[in-house]
């Protein structure tokens, strides 16, 4: 019965809570992608950090660009 109540009354995280869930998602994607694609295991942690930074900065820039489009070209 507890499982059904979660669907009827979901937990609200707010607008700021959902934003921080993007970082673990990016980290998991970076770990899986770079583990499959890397040539040397010695460079794996550095490549994971670089991929995580690339994705995080890209999402911030994309979010800023979409905010500008929504704010000024509406």
C-alpha positions as CSV (number, residue, x, y, z in Angstrom):
1,X,0.0,0.0,0.0
2,X,2.9,2.4,0.6
3,X,3.9,2.2,-3.1
4,X,0.4,3.3,-4.1
5,X,0.5,6.3,-1.8
6,X,3.7,7.5,-3.4
7,X,1.9,7.8,-6.8
8,X,-1.1,9.5,-5.3
9,X,0.9,12.0,-3.2
10,X,4.4,12.5,-4.8
11,X,7.2,14.2,-2.9
12,X,7.6,17.8,-4.1
13,X,11.3,18.9,-4.5
14,X,10.7,22.4,-5.7
15,X,12.4,24.1,-8.6
16,X,15.9,24.1,-7.0
17,X,15.8,20.4,-6.0
18,X,15.3,19.1,-9.5
19,X,18.2,21.1,-10.8
20,X,20.7,19.4,-8.5
21,X,19.5,16.0,-9.7
22,X,21.2,16.7,-13.1
23,X,24.7,16.4,-11.7
24,X,24.4,12.7,-10.6
25,X,22.7,12.0,-13.9
26,X,25.7,13.6,-15.8
27,X,28.2,11.8,-13.5
28,X,26.6,8.4,-14.2
29,X,26.5,9.0,-18.0
30,X,30.1,10.2,-18.0
31,X,31.3,7.1,-16.0
32,X,29.5,4.7,-18.3
33,X,30.4,6.4,-21.5
34,X,34.1,6.9,-20.7
35,X,34.5,3.4,-19.3
36,X,33.3,2.0,-22.6
37,X,35.3,4.4,-24.8
38,X,38.6,4.9,-23.0
39,X,41.8,3.4,-24.4
40,X,43.8,3.5,-21.2
41,X,42.4,2.9,-17.7
42,X,45.1,5.1,-16.2
43,X,43.4,8.2,-17.7
44,X,39.9,7.1,-16.9
45,X,39.3,9.4,-13.8
46,X,40.6,12.5,-15.7
47,X,38.4,11.7,-18.7
48,X,35.4,11.2,-16.5
49,X,35.9,14.6,-14.8
50,X,36.5,16.3,-18.2
51,X,33.3,14.7,-19.6
52,X,31.3,15.7,-16.5
53,X,32.5,19.3,-16.8
54,X,31.8,19.4,-20.5
55,X,28.2,18.2,-20.0
56,X,27.6,20.5,-17.0
57,X,28.9,23.6,-18.7
58,X,27.0,22.7,-21.9
59,X,23.8,22.4,-20.0
60,X,24.4,25.7,-18.2
61,X,25.1,27.4,-21.5
62,X,22.1,25.8,-23.2
63,X,19.8,26.8,-20.2
64,X,21.1,30.4,-20.4
65,X,20.5,30.5,-24.2
66,X,17.0,29.2,-23.8
67,X,16.3,31.7,-21.0
68,X,17.5,34.6,-23.3
69,X,15.3,33.4,-26.1
70,X,12.3,33.0,-23.8
71,X,12.9,36.3,-22.0
72,X,13.7,38.6,-24.9
73,X,12.1,37.0,-28.0
74,X,8.7,36.1,-26.6
